[in-house]
């Protein structure tokens, strides 16, 4: 079966108490296939609202330590053994100006929530997914990145870096898992109507430019139904297609060589424009030191 959200039986969504996470959780639960949806978040009042909408709700802070995350994942698998999809939408965004005093704890926290915690959760879910995929059930890992993963915004440099790291991880995981029934679908939003900006007091200003949440949700669910590798729309789609999509062939070609070596031969005989963009020189073959 194709890696479509239509084939999902049970979807766990982090960051489901607000913004994109909540909207996608509700939209997926309303699909004709009627998958079970588990909304994960910190705010008890918002979780109660999810339950009223017919969604399973579980309280958990993704910024928890590794031991707590492992215990949470094990509990979810035990309680919902049919989980075959995780949509990782929890995230924070902070502004930093390095010409001024920097709160390094805030830097670490943002990187953990937006990147390390997501990779940790994927790691703990992986044995379950590999076993389920081996039975023929398609599984989906769907982290939420950002258009800022491709073109950074200087006022949120750490946020941009965290999303760029997650985007890179998605690219690698997708190829690593290419011979399994596990699909990695990157969800890359543009500037979207959200509470994400409330902490910095920029919501009012950004609201003049963002994509309405309803519009974004509809387009994203349609992309998830098609099983696209990268689900993006609006400005995110423009920058992805211009700067990032050409790299995917390069990544795939590198993976076909021996991944255990420190030197990977990139064969330019494929006459691929992507190679020309990222490698310089006129020779037909180039050796790139990793």
ABEGO torsion letter per residue (X at the ends): XBBBAAABABBBBBGAABEAAAAAAAAAAABAAGBBBBBBBABAAAAAAAAAAGBBBBBBBAABBAAAAAAAAAAAAAABAABABBBBABBBBBBBBAABBBBAAAAAAAAAAAAAAAAAAAAAAAAAAAAAAAAGBBBBBBBBBBAAAABBBAABAAAAAAAAAAAAAAAAAAAAAAABABBBBBBBBBBBBBAAAAAAGAAAAAAAABBBAAAAAAAAAAAAAAGBABBBBEAAAAAAAAAAAAAAAAAAAAAABBAABABBBBBAAAGBAAAAAABBEABABBBBBX
